[in-house]
Amino acid sequence: MDQLLDAVNDASTSSALVHIPKKNNIFKEYRKVVDDAYKKLKDIQKFQIFSMQEDKPGVVTCKKGPDAAGVSQDLRRKYDGIVTDGTRVRVLFETDLAALPNPPPNSEKIQTIYNKVRRYVPEEFRDDPLYDPPNDEDERKAKEIQKPGSERQQRLRMRRTGSLELPTVKPSLLTTVPLKIKTLTSMKPLRGRLQHELRSVRAKKHRDPPSWKGS
């Protein structure tokens, strides 16, 4: 918490550009240190309210609701029968806290940074490899990701609308071809669209009955 407080106090109060040196001394990898000191919280999705008390370090009280009974979990790990205490946590943060590694290259971001961001970067920083132009392979991968039918575009569409976009189907087939669409989101929007299409087809058939010609 002291490091977090220092970071907040030292943070810029303006929106001016701040240059972070290539050697990373700011962003740290906390997952390993936290996993060494504490266990994972069990059944976290079952609870809505979490609380801790100063006189019970490492103990989390979980509740399913405001009036539900609390369930306590001691998250401190034991080493040689000794429970993790504040001293051990401080030692872990001082000795085992490593710099956060750079993320793997992302072709779409490389293209976006070069085409849309680099122009706003001060001249003295534009020679940073971060702003290098994308190569042919990056361009190909970026275009593949940005295709309307790509998996990423489908996920973005589902996130925005809550449903998948229906494929183009002839109205005459809607009553005979079963559509099998698997999605983790609610099926209500999809079902509503199918019902609307089906009603439109039936109304059209009622207005324009088929004509039969004798032989």
Sequence and secondary structure as in RCSB ss.txt:
>XXXX:A:sequence
MDQLLDAVNDASTSSALVHIPKKNNIFKEYRKVVDDAYKKLKDIQKFQIFSMQEDKPGVVTCKKGPDAAGVSQDL
RRKYDGIVTDGTRVRVLFETDLAALPNPPPNSEKIQTIYNKVRRYVPEEFRDDPLYDPPNDEDERKAKEIQKPGS
ERQQRLRMRRTGSLELPTVKPSLLTTVPLKIKTLTSMKPLRGRLQHELRSVRAKKHRDPPSWKGS
>XXXX:A:secstr
 HHHHHHHHHS SS       SS SS EE HHHHHHHB   TTGGG SEEE  TTSTTEEEEESSTTS  EEEE 
B EETTEE  HHHHHHHHHHT EE       HHHHHHIIIIIGGGS GGGTTSGGG    HHHHHHHHHHHSTTS
HHHHHHHHHHHSS       GGGTTTS      SS SHHHHHHHHHHHHHHHHHHHHS       
